[in-house]
């Protein structure tokens, strides 16, 4: 976990696969099949944010996802992986119209306000023995 205060960057690792966004049912619904992945991402993001004193970004951002797994192991495409991670890391209170009480304090974990802030996305897959992923969120400096 690291934070560069001059560029407002936060990076962290999560074990397992990222949540995917592939259906109309919200991944935040209680009992959703992605619930364990959502919770793992929220817990890792929360720990990284607390360790660094992170405050949610309000400016344009970039979101990077690096998936470490045995070749062909994840079984989905980059767009659904990035969509799931983006949905989880934004402010969920305004993004969904369902009850979030089952998330407990994790409902307040947000690294930025809204996916509309994302101006750059990147995805990379790297071969590995075990499955994990790295997320990096960074503010994009204003042109000036």
DSSP file (Angstrom, degrees, kcal/mol; ACC not computed):
  #  RESIDUE AA STRUCTURE BP1 BP2  ACC     N-H-->O    O-->H-N    N-H-->O    O-->H-N    TCO  KAPPA ALPHA  PHI   PSI    X-CA   Y-CA   Z-CA
    1    1 A X              0   0    0      0, 0.0     2,-0.3     0, 0.0    11,-0.2   0.000 360.0 360.0 360.0 133.9    0.0    0.0    0.0
    2    2 A X  E     -A   11   0A   0      9,-1.1     9,-1.4     2,-0.0     2,-0.4  -0.996 360.0-163.0-150.6 154.9    1.3    3.4   -0.9
    3    3 A X  E     -A   10   0A   0     -2,-0.3     2,-0.7     7,-0.2     7,-0.2  -0.978   8.0-157.4-140.6 127.6    0.3    6.9   -1.3
    4    4 A X  E >>> -A    9   0A   0      5,-0.9     4,-1.6    -2,-0.4     5,-0.9  -0.911   9.1-161.2-102.9 108.4    2.1    9.7   -3.1
    5    5 A X  T 345S+     0   0    0     -2,-0.7    -1,-0.1     1,-0.2     0, 0.0   0.749  85.7  58.3 -67.4 -23.3    0.8   12.9   -1.7
    6    6 A X  T 345S+     0   0    0      1,-0.2    -1,-0.2    -3,-0.1    -2,-0.0   0.820 120.9  25.8 -76.6 -28.2    2.0   15.0   -4.6
    7    7 A X  T <45S-     0   0    0     -3,-0.8   132,-0.8     2,-0.1    -2,-0.2   0.449 102.1-125.6-111.6  -1.9    0.0   13.1   -7.2
    8    8 A X  T  <5 +     0   0    0     -4,-1.6   131,-1.9     1,-0.2     2,-0.4   0.983  51.1 160.5  53.7  67.4   -2.8   11.7   -4.9
    9    9 A X  E   < -AB   4 138A   0     -5,-0.9    -5,-0.9   129,-0.2     2,-0.4  -0.955  23.4-172.5-123.1 137.9   -2.3    8.1   -5.8
   10   10 A X  E     +AB   3 137A   0    127,-2.7   127,-2.6    -2,-0.4     2,-0.4  -0.998   6.7 178.2-131.7 128.7   -3.4    5.0   -3.9
   11   11 A X  E     +AB   2 136A   0     -9,-1.4    -9,-1.1    -2,-0.4     2,-0.3  -0.973   6.7 161.1-129.3 144.4   -2.5    1.4   -4.7
   12   12 A X  E     - B   0 135A   0    123,-2.0   123,-2.6    -2,-0.4     2,-0.3  -0.988  29.5-123.4-159.1 158.6   -3.3   -1.8   -3.0
   13   13 A X  E     - B   0 134A   0     -2,-0.3     2,-0.4   121,-0.2   121,-0.2  -0.751  18.4-167.3-103.9 149.5   -3.5   -5.6   -3.6
   14   14 A X  E     - B   0 133A   0    119,-2.5   119,-2.5    -2,-0.3     2,-0.2  -0.999  20.5-126.1-136.3 134.8   -6.5   -7.9   -3.1
   15   15 A X  E    S+ B   0 132A   0     -2,-0.4   117,-0.3   117,-0.2     2,-0.1  -0.527  74.0  12.0 -76.9 146.7   -6.5  -11.7   -3.0
   16   16 A X  S    S-     0   0    0    115,-2.6     2,-0.2    -2,-0.2    -2,-0.1  -0.385 105.7 -34.0  87.8-165.7   -8.8  -13.6   -5.4
   17   17 A X        -     0   0    0     -2,-0.1   116,-0.1     1,-0.1     3,-0.1  -0.628  61.2-110.7 -92.7 151.1  -10.7  -12.2   -8.4
   18   18 A X        -     0   0    0     -2,-0.2    20,-0.1     1,-0.1     2,-0.1  -0.359  42.6 -92.2 -71.4 159.4  -12.2   -8.8   -8.7
   19   19 A X        -     0   0    0     18,-0.3     2,-0.3    62,-0.1    66,-0.3  -0.456  42.9-143.8 -67.4 147.1  -16.0   -8.3   -8.7
   20   20 A X        -     0   0    0     64,-0.2     2,-0.7    -2,-0.1    61,-0.2  -0.867   6.4-145.9-114.8 150.5  -17.5   -8.3  -12.2
   21   21 A X        +     0   0    0     59,-1.6    62,-0.1    -2,-0.3    63,-0.1  -0.900  45.9 132.4-116.7 100.7  -20.4   -6.3  -13.4
   22   22 A X        +     0   0    0     -2,-0.7     2,-0.3     3,-0.2    -1,-0.1   0.422  55.2  47.5-130.9  -0.8  -22.3   -8.4  -16.0
   23   23 A X  S    S-     0   0    0      2,-0.3     4,-0.1     1,-0.1    -1,-0.0  -0.871  79.9-106.3-142.0 170.3  -26.1   -8.3  -15.2
   24   24 A X  S    S+     0   0    0     -2,-0.3     2,-0.2     2,-0.1    -1,-0.1   0.822  92.0  92.4 -69.6 -32.0  -28.9   -5.9  -14.3
   25   25 A X  S    S-     0   0    0      1,-0.1    -2,-0.3     2,-0.1    -3,-0.2  -0.462  89.5-109.6 -66.0 129.9  -29.0   -7.0  -10.6
   26   26 A X    >   -     0   0    0     -2,-0.2     3,-1.7     1,-0.2    -1,-0.1  -0.333  11.6-135.7 -62.5 137.3  -26.7   -4.7   -8.6
   27   27 A X  T 3  S+     0   0    0      1,-0.3    -1,-0.2    -4,-0.1    11,-0.1   0.584 105.1  64.8 -68.3  -8.0  -23.5   -6.3   -7.3
   28   28 A X  T 3  S+     0   0    0      2,-0.1    -1,-0.3     3,-0.1     3,-0.1   0.480  73.9 119.0 -91.5  -4.0  -24.4   -4.6   -4.0
   29   29 A X  S X  S-     0   0    0     -3,-1.7     3,-2.1     1,-0.1     6,-0.1  -0.364  78.8-100.3 -62.7 138.8  -27.6   -6.6   -3.5
   30   30 A X  T 3  S+     0   0    0      1,-0.3    -1,-0.1    69,-0.2    -2,-0.1  -0.395 109.3  14.8 -58.4 131.5  -27.6   -8.7   -0.3
   31   31 A X  T 3  S+     0   0    0      1,-0.2    -1,-0.3    -2,-0.1    -2,-0.1   0.502  87.1 156.5  80.9   4.8  -26.7  -12.3   -1.2
   32   32 A X    X   -     0   0    0     -3,-2.1     3,-2.2     1,-0.1     4,-0.3  -0.291  55.1-117.7 -60.7 148.4  -25.4  -11.4   -4.7
   33   33 A X  T 3  S+     0   0    0      1,-0.3     3,-0.2     2,-0.1     4,-0.2   0.673 116.3  53.9 -65.4 -14.8  -23.0  -14.0   -6.1
   34   34 A X  T 3> S+     0   0    0      1,-0.2     4,-2.7     2,-0.1     3,-0.3   0.363  77.1 107.0 -94.2   3.9  -20.3  -11.3   -6.2
   35   35 A X  H <> S+     0   0    0     -3,-2.2     4,-2.6     1,-0.2     5,-0.2   0.860  77.3  48.7 -55.5 -43.7  -20.8  -10.4   -2.5
   36   36 A X  H  > S+     0   0    0     -4,-0.3     4,-2.3    -3,-0.2    -1,-0.2   0.898 113.7  47.0 -65.5 -39.3  -17.5  -12.0   -1.3
   37   37 A X  H  > S+     0   0    0     -3,-0.3     4,-2.2     2,-0.2   -18,-0.3   0.902 112.3  50.1 -67.9 -40.7  -15.5  -10.3   -4.0
   38   38 A X  H  X S+     0   0    0     -4,-2.7     4,-2.6     1,-0.2    -2,-0.2   0.941 112.3  47.4 -61.0 -47.6  -17.2   -6.9   -3.3
   39   39 A X  H  X S+     0   0    0     -4,-2.6     4,-2.7    -5,-0.2    -2,-0.2   0.906 110.4  51.7 -62.5 -43.1  -16.5   -7.3    0.4
   40   40 A X  H  X S+     0   0    0     -4,-2.3     4,-2.2     2,-0.2    -1,-0.2   0.910 112.3  46.4 -61.2 -42.5  -12.8   -8.2   -0.2
   41   41 A X  H  X S+     0   0    0     -4,-2.2     4,-2.6     2,-0.2     5,-0.2   0.921 113.3  48.7 -66.2 -44.1  -12.3   -5.2   -2.4
   42   42 A X  H  X S+     0   0    0     -4,-2.6     4,-2.5     2,-0.2    -2,-0.2   0.902 111.7  49.6 -62.6 -41.1  -14.0   -2.8    0.0
   43   43 A X  H  X S+     0   0    0     -4,-2.7     4,-2.3     2,-0.2    -1,-0.2   0.919 113.4  45.6 -65.1 -43.2  -12.0   -4.2    2.9
   44   44 A X  H  X S+     0   0    0     -4,-2.2     4,-2.4    -5,-0.2    -2,-0.2   0.915 114.7  47.5 -66.5 -42.6   -8.7   -3.8    1.0
   45   45 A X  H  X S+     0   0    0     -4,-2.6     4,-2.6     2,-0.2    -2,-0.2   0.902 111.9  51.1 -64.0 -40.9   -9.6   -0.3   -0.1
   46   46 A X  H  X S+     0   0    0     -4,-2.5     4,-2.7    -5,-0.2     5,-0.2   0.932 110.9  47.4 -62.0 -47.2  -10.6    0.7    3.4
   47   47 A X  H  X S+     0   0    0     -4,-2.3     4,-2.5     1,-0.2    -2,-0.2   0.924 114.2  46.8 -61.7 -45.0   -7.4   -0.6    4.9
   48   48 A X  H  X S+     0   0    0     -4,-2.4     4,-1.4     2,-0.2     6,-0.2   0.911 113.9  48.0 -63.9 -42.1   -5.3    1.2    2.3
   49   49 A X  H  X>S+     0   0    0     -4,-2.6     5,-2.0    -5,-0.2     4,-1.3   0.913 113.7  46.6 -65.8 -42.7   -7.3    4.5    2.7
   50   50 A X  H  <5S+     0   0    0     -4,-2.7     3,-0.3     1,-0.2    -2,-0.2   0.906 110.9  52.2 -66.7 -40.9   -7.0    4.4    6.4
   51   51 A X  H  <5S+     0   0    0     -4,-2.5    -1,-0.2    -5,-0.2    -2,-0.2   0.808 118.9  36.3 -63.9 -29.5   -3.3    3.6    6.4
   52   52 A X  H  <5S-     0   0    0     -4,-1.4    -1,-0.2    -5,-0.2    -2,-0.2   0.554 105.7-117.9-102.8  -8.9   -2.6    6.6    4.1
   53   53 A X  T  <5 -     0   0    0     -4,-1.3    -3,-0.2    -3,-0.3    -4,-0.1   0.788  49.2-175.8  74.2  26.6   -5.1    9.2    5.3
   54   54 A X      < -     0   0    0     -5,-2.0     2,-0.4    -6,-0.2    -1,-0.2  -0.234  15.6-161.9 -59.5 139.4   -6.8    9.1    1.9
   55   55 A X        -     0   0    0     56,-0.1    56,-0.0     0, 0.0    -1,-0.0  -0.978  36.8 -92.7-119.0 141.3   -9.7   11.4    1.2
   56   56 A X        -     0   0    0     -2,-0.4    56,-0.3    54,-0.1     2,-0.2  -0.196  43.6-116.8 -55.7 137.1  -12.0   10.7   -1.8
   57   57 A X  B     -e  112   0B   0     54,-2.4    56,-1.2     1,-0.1    -1,-0.1  -0.482  27.7-176.9 -75.8 144.0  -10.9   12.4   -5.0
   58   58 A X        +     0   0    0     -2,-0.2    -1,-0.1    54,-0.2     2,-0.1   0.467  62.0  72.2-116.0  -9.3  -13.3   14.9   -6.5
   59   59 A X  S    S-     0   0    0      1,-0.2    54,-0.1    54,-0.0    82,-0.1  -0.306 101.2 -57.7 -96.9-176.7  -11.2   15.7   -9.7
   60   60 A X        -     0   0    0     80,-0.2    80,-2.8    -2,-0.1     2,-0.3  -0.329  63.7-170.0 -60.7 142.3  -10.6   13.6  -12.8
   61   61 A X  E     -dC 118 139A   0     56,-2.5    58,-3.1    78,-0.3    59,-1.2  -0.849  23.4-135.9-132.8 167.0   -9.0   10.3  -12.1
   62   62 A X  E     -dC 120 138A   0     76,-2.4    76,-2.1    -2,-0.3     2,-0.5  -0.967  16.3-157.5-120.0 145.8   -7.3    7.3  -13.7
   63   63 A X  E     -dC 121 137A   0     57,-2.4    59,-2.0    -2,-0.4     2,-0.4  -0.987   9.2-172.8-126.1 121.6   -8.1    3.7  -12.6
   64   64 A X  E     -dC 122 136A   0     72,-2.8    72,-2.2    -2,-0.5     2,-0.4  -0.937   3.0-171.0-117.4 137.7   -5.6    0.9  -13.2
   65   65 A X  E     -dC 123 135A   0     57,-2.1    59,-2.0    -2,-0.4     2,-0.5  -0.992   3.1-173.1-130.1 124.4   -6.3   -2.8  -12.7
   66   66 A X  E     -dC 124 134A   0     68,-2.4    68,-2.6    -2,-0.4     2,-0.5  -0.974  11.1-157.8-117.9 118.5   -3.6   -5.5  -12.9
   67   67 A X  E     -dC 125 133A   0     57,-2.7    59,-3.2    -2,-0.5     2,-0.6  -0.850   2.9-163.9 -99.4 124.8   -4.9   -9.0  -12.6
   68   68 A X  E     +dC 126 132A   0     64,-3.2    64,-2.4    -2,-0.5     2,-0.3  -0.940  36.1 122.5-107.2 116.6   -2.4  -11.7  -11.5
   69   69 A X  E     -d  127   0A   0     57,-1.9    59,-0.9    -2,-0.6    61,-0.1  -0.990  67.1 -75.0-164.2 162.7   -3.6  -15.2  -12.3
   70   70 A X  S >  S-     0   0    0     -2,-0.3     3,-2.1    59,-0.2     4,-0.3  -0.411  75.2 -80.0 -59.5 143.6   -2.9  -18.5  -14.1
   71   71 A X  T 3  S+     0   0    0      1,-0.3    -1,-0.1     2,-0.1    -3,-0.0  -0.183 115.1   4.9 -51.7 132.3   -3.4  -17.9  -17.9
   72   72 A X  T 3  S+     0   0    0     -3,-0.1    -1,-0.3     1,-0.1     3,-0.1   0.567  96.0 120.8  73.0  10.2   -7.1  -18.1  -18.8
   73   73 A X    <   +     0   0    0     -3,-2.1    -2,-0.1     1,-0.2    -1,-0.1   0.797  60.5  58.9 -79.6 -29.6   -8.2  -18.5  -15.2
   74   74 A X  S    S-     0   0    0     -4,-0.3    -1,-0.2     2,-0.1     3,-0.1   0.787  80.9-154.8 -80.0 -26.2  -10.5  -15.5  -14.8
   75   75 A X        +     0   0    0      1,-0.2     2,-0.3    -3,-0.1    -1,-0.1   0.671  58.2  79.2  67.9  20.0  -13.0  -16.3  -17.5
   76   76 A X  S    S-     0   0    0      3,-0.0     2,-0.2   -56,-0.0    -1,-0.2  -0.892  77.0 -95.4-146.6 178.2  -14.2  -12.8  -18.3
   77   77 A X     >  -     0   0    0     -2,-0.3     4,-1.6    -3,-0.1     3,-0.3  -0.534  32.4-109.5-100.6 165.7  -13.2   -9.7  -20.2
   78   78 A X  H  > S+     0   0    0      1,-0.2     4,-3.0     2,-0.2     5,-0.3   0.850 112.7  59.8 -60.2 -37.4  -11.5   -6.6  -19.1
   79   79 A X  H  > S+     0   0    0      1,-0.2     4,-2.3     2,-0.2    -1,-0.2   0.901 106.6  45.2 -63.0 -41.8  -14.6   -4.4  -19.4
   80   80 A X  H  > S+     0   0    0     -3,-0.3     4,-1.8     2,-0.2   -59,-1.6   0.843 114.5  49.5 -72.3 -31.3  -16.6   -6.4  -16.9
   81   81 A X  H  X S+     0   0    0     -4,-1.6     4,-2.3   -61,-0.2    -2,-0.2   0.942 113.7  44.4 -68.8 -48.1  -13.7   -6.5  -14.4
   82   82 A X  H  X S+     0   0    0     -4,-3.0     4,-2.7     1,-0.2     5,-0.2   0.883 112.3  54.0 -63.7 -38.3  -13.1   -2.7  -14.7
   83   83 A X  H  X S+     0   0    0     -4,-2.3     4,-2.1    -5,-0.3    -1,-0.2   0.900 109.9  46.6 -62.4 -41.7  -16.9   -2.1  -14.4
   84   84 A X  H  X S+     0   0    0     -4,-1.8     4,-1.8   -65,-0.3    -2,-0.2   0.926 114.4  45.9 -67.0 -45.3  -17.1   -4.1  -11.2
   85   85 A X  H  X S+     0   0    0     -4,-2.3     4,-2.0   -66,-0.3    -2,-0.2   0.925 113.4  50.1 -64.1 -44.5  -14.1   -2.5   -9.6
   86   86 A X  H  X S+     0   0    0     -4,-2.7     4,-1.2     1,-0.2    -1,-0.2   0.907 109.1  51.5 -60.9 -42.6  -15.2    1.0  -10.6
   87   87 A X  H  < S+     0   0    0     -4,-2.1    -1,-0.2     1,-0.2     3,-0.2   0.887 112.2  46.6 -61.8 -39.3  -18.7    0.4   -9.2
   88   88 A X  H  < S+     0   0    0     -4,-1.8    -1,-0.2     1,-0.2    -2,-0.2   0.856 111.6  49.4 -73.3 -35.5  -17.3   -0.7   -5.8
   89   89 A X  H  < S+     0   0    0     -4,-2.0    22,-2.8    -5,-0.2    23,-1.1   0.619  97.0  79.9 -85.7 -12.2  -14.8    2.1   -5.4
   90   90 A X  S  < S-     0   0    0     -4,-1.2     2,-0.8    -3,-0.2    23,-0.2  -0.299 105.1 -71.4 -83.6 176.0  -17.1    5.0   -6.1
   91   91 A X    >>  -     0   0    0     22,-1.3     3,-0.7    21,-0.3     4,-0.6  -0.589  48.3-168.2 -69.9 109.1  -19.6    6.5   -3.6
   92   92 A X  H 3> S+     0   0    0     -2,-0.8     4,-1.5    15,-0.4     3,-0.2   0.734  73.5  73.7 -75.5 -24.1  -22.2    3.8   -3.4
   93   93 A X  H 34 S+     0   0    0     14,-0.3    -1,-0.2     1,-0.2    -2,-0.1   0.794 109.0  31.9 -63.4 -27.6  -24.8    5.8   -1.6
   94   94 A X  H <4 S+     0   0    0     -3,-0.7    -1,-0.2    19,-0.2    -2,-0.2   0.560 114.1  61.1-103.5 -11.8  -25.6    7.8   -4.7
   95   95 A X  H  < S+     0   0    0     -4,-0.6     2,-0.3    -3,-0.2    -2,-0.2   0.713 103.8  41.9 -91.3 -22.2  -24.9    5.1   -7.3
   96   96 A X     <  -     0   0    0     -4,-1.5    -1,-0.1     2,-0.1     4,-0.1  -0.923  58.6-150.0-130.1 152.8  -27.5    2.5   -6.3
   97   97 A X        +     0   0    0     -2,-0.3     2,-0.3     2,-0.1    -4,-0.1  -0.255  68.3  92.6-113.1  43.7  -31.1    2.5   -5.2
   98   98 A X  S    S-     0   0    0     -5,-0.0     2,-0.2   -69,-0.0    -2,-0.1  -0.848  86.0 -81.8-128.7 166.3  -31.1   -0.5   -3.0
   99   99 A X        -     0   0    0     -2,-0.3   -69,-0.2     1,-0.1     3,-0.1  -0.489  36.1-178.8 -68.7 136.2  -30.5   -1.1    0.7
  100  100 A X    >   +     0   0    0     -2,-0.2     3,-2.2     1,-0.1     4,-0.3   0.240  47.9 112.0-118.8  10.3  -26.8   -1.3    1.6
  101  101 A X  G >   +     0   0    0      1,-0.3     3,-1.8     2,-0.2    -1,-0.1   0.800  68.4  68.1 -57.8 -30.4  -27.1   -2.0    5.4
  102  102 A X  G 3  S+     0   0    0      1,-0.3    -1,-0.3    -3,-0.1    -2,-0.1   0.689  92.1  61.8 -65.0 -16.9  -25.7   -5.5    4.9
  103  103 A X  G X  S-     0   0    0     -3,-2.2     3,-1.7     1,-0.2    -1,-0.3   0.623  87.1-169.0 -81.9 -13.2  -22.3   -3.8    4.0
  104  104 A X  G X   -     0   0    0     -3,-1.8     3,-1.6    -4,-0.3    -1,-0.2  -0.324  66.9 -10.3  59.7-139.4  -22.1   -2.2    7.5
  105  105 A X  G >  S+     0   0    0      1,-0.3     3,-1.6     2,-0.2    -1,-0.3   0.700 125.3  77.2 -65.5 -19.5  -19.3    0.4    7.8
  106  106 A X  G X  S+     0   0    0     -3,-1.7     3,-1.7     1,-0.3    -1,-0.3   0.702  75.0  77.4 -65.6 -17.9  -18.0   -0.7    4.4
  107  107 A X  G <  S+     0   0    0     -3,-1.6   -15,-0.4     1,-0.3   -14,-0.3   0.788  90.7  55.9 -61.0 -25.7  -20.8    1.2    2.7
  108  108 A X  G <  S+     0   0    0     -3,-1.6     2,-0.5    -4,-0.2    -1,-0.3   0.499  78.8 112.4 -86.4  -4.3  -18.8    4.4    3.4
  109  109 A X    <   +     0   0    0     -3,-1.7     2,-0.3    -4,-0.2   -17,-0.3  -0.589  37.6 149.1 -74.1 119.4  -15.6    3.2    1.6
  110  110 A X        -     0   0    0     -2,-0.5   -20,-0.2   -19,-0.1   -54,-0.1  -0.974  34.9-169.8-150.2 137.2  -15.1    5.3   -1.5
  111  111 A X  S    S+     0   0    0    -22,-2.8   -54,-2.4    -2,-0.3     2,-0.3   0.626  83.9   3.1 -99.1 -17.8  -11.9    6.4   -3.2
  112  112 A X  B    S-e   57   0B   0    -23,-1.1   -21,-0.3   -56,-0.3    -1,-0.3  -0.926  75.4-112.5-155.1 173.8  -13.7    8.9   -5.5
  113  113 A X  S    S+     0   0    0    -56,-1.2   -22,-1.3    -2,-0.3     2,-0.3   0.915  84.7   0.8 -84.0 -44.4  -17.2   10.2   -5.9
  114  114 A X    >   -     0   0    0    -24,-0.2     3,-2.3     1,-0.1    -1,-0.2  -0.998  59.2-120.2-151.8 145.1  -18.5    8.9   -9.3
  115  115 A X  G >  S+     0   0    0     -2,-0.3     3,-1.6     1,-0.3    -1,-0.1   0.702 105.8  76.9 -59.7 -18.9  -17.3    6.8  -12.2
  116  116 A X  G 3  S+     0   0    0      1,-0.3    -1,-0.3   -56,-0.0   -56,-0.0   0.664  83.3  66.9 -66.5 -13.4  -17.8    9.9  -14.4
  117  117 A X  G <  S+     0   0    0     -3,-2.3   -56,-2.5   -57,-0.1     2,-0.4   0.688  75.3 106.4 -76.2 -18.3  -14.6   11.2  -13.0
  118  118 A X  E <   +d   61   0A   0     -3,-1.6   -56,-0.2    -4,-0.2     3,-0.1  -0.482  32.3 159.9 -70.4 120.6  -12.6    8.4  -14.7
  119  119 A X  E     +     0   0A   0    -58,-3.1     2,-0.4    -2,-0.4   -57,-0.2   0.564  66.8  37.0-112.3 -19.6  -10.7    9.8  -17.7
  120  120 A X  E     -d   62   0A   0    -59,-1.2   -57,-2.4     2,-0.0     2,-0.4  -0.999  62.8-178.2-138.0 133.5   -8.1    7.0  -18.1
  121  121 A X  E     +d   63   0A   0     -2,-0.4     2,-0.3   -59,-0.2   -57,-0.2  -0.973   3.0 179.5-126.4 142.8   -8.6    3.3  -17.6
  122  122 A X  E     -d   64   0A   0    -59,-2.0   -57,-2.1    -2,-0.4     2,-0.4  -0.998   6.4-174.2-143.8 147.6   -6.0    0.5  -17.9
  123  123 A X  E     +d   65   0A   0     -2,-0.3     2,-0.3   -59,-0.2   -57,-0.2  -0.999   6.6 173.7-137.0 137.4   -6.1   -3.2  -17.6
  124  124 A X  E     -d   66   0A   0    -59,-2.0   -57,-2.7    -2,-0.4     2,-0.5  -0.995  17.2-151.0-143.7 139.4   -3.2   -5.6  -17.7
  125  125 A X  E     -d   67   0A   0     -2,-0.3     2,-0.4   -59,-0.2   -57,-0.2  -0.948  14.1-173.2-112.1 131.8   -3.1   -9.4  -17.0
  126  126 A X  E     -d   68   0A   0    -59,-3.2   -57,-1.9    -2,-0.5     2,-0.1  -0.979  28.6-111.6-124.6 135.8    0.1  -10.9  -15.7
  127  127 A X  E     +d   69   0A   0     -2,-0.4     2,-0.3   -59,-0.2   -57,-0.2  -0.375  47.2 158.8 -65.9 141.0    0.7  -14.7  -15.2
  128  128 A X        -     0   0    0    -59,-0.9   -57,-0.0     1,-0.1     3,-0.0  -0.981  49.7-121.0-156.6 160.1    0.9  -15.8  -11.6
  129  129 A X  S    S+     0   0    0     -2,-0.3     2,-0.3   -60,-0.1   -59,-0.2   0.898 100.1  33.9 -71.0 -42.3    0.6  -19.0   -9.6
  130  130 A X  S    S-     0   0    0    -61,-0.1     2,-0.4    -3,-0.1    -1,-0.1  -0.814  90.2-108.1-117.4 157.3   -2.2  -17.6   -7.4
  131  131 A X        +     0   0    0     -2,-0.3  -115,-2.6   -62,-0.1     2,-0.3  -0.700  54.4 127.8 -91.4 129.3   -4.9  -15.2   -8.2
  132  132 A X  E     -BC  15  68A   0    -64,-2.4   -64,-3.2    -2,-0.4     2,-0.3  -0.939  35.2-143.5-159.4 174.2   -4.9  -11.6   -6.9
  133  133 A X  E     -BC  14  67A   0   -119,-2.5  -119,-2.5    -2,-0.3     2,-0.4  -0.992   5.3-139.8-148.3 157.5   -5.2   -8.1   -8.3
  134  134 A X  E     -BC  13  66A   0    -68,-2.6   -68,-2.4    -2,-0.3     2,-0.4  -0.957  14.5-161.4-118.3 135.2   -3.8   -4.7   -7.8
  135  135 A X  E     -BC  12  65A   0   -123,-2.6  -123,-2.0    -2,-0.4     2,-0.4  -0.933   5.7-173.7-115.3 138.3   -5.8   -1.5   -8.0
  136  136 A X  E     -BC  11  64A   0    -72,-2.2   -72,-2.8    -2,-0.4     2,-0.4  -0.992   2.0-176.3-133.0 126.7   -4.4    1.9   -8.5
  137  137 A X  E     +BC  10  63A   0   -127,-2.6  -127,-2.7    -2,-0.4     2,-0.4  -0.983  12.9 172.1-120.0 131.5   -6.5    5.1   -8.3
  138  138 A X  E     -BC   9  62A   0    -76,-2.1   -76,-2.4    -2,-0.4  -129,-0.2  -0.999  33.1-118.3-143.2 142.9   -4.8    8.4   -9.1
  139  139 A X  E     - C   0  61A   0   -131,-1.9     2,-0.7  -132,-0.8   -78,-0.3  -0.545  28.8-131.5 -71.2 141.7   -5.8   12.0   -9.5
  140  140 A X        -     0   0    0    -80,-2.8   -80,-0.2    -2,-0.2     3,-0.1  -0.877  28.2-118.2 -95.5 118.5   -5.0   13.4  -13.0
  141  141 A X        -     0   0    0     -2,-0.7     2,-0.1     1,-0.1     3,-0.1  -0.260  31.5-106.0 -57.6 139.7   -3.3   16.8  -12.6
  142  142 A X        -     0   0    0      1,-0.1     2,-0.2     2,-0.1    -1,-0.1  -0.419  36.5-110.1 -64.5 137.6   -5.2   19.6  -14.1
  143  143 A X              0   0    0      1,-0.2    -1,-0.1    -2,-0.1    -3,-0.0  -0.471 360.0 360.0 -68.2 137.2   -3.6   20.9  -17.3
  144  144 A X              0   0    0     -2,-0.2    -1,-0.2    -3,-0.1    -2,-0.1   0.443 360.0 360.0-166.7 360.0   -2.2   24.3  -16.8
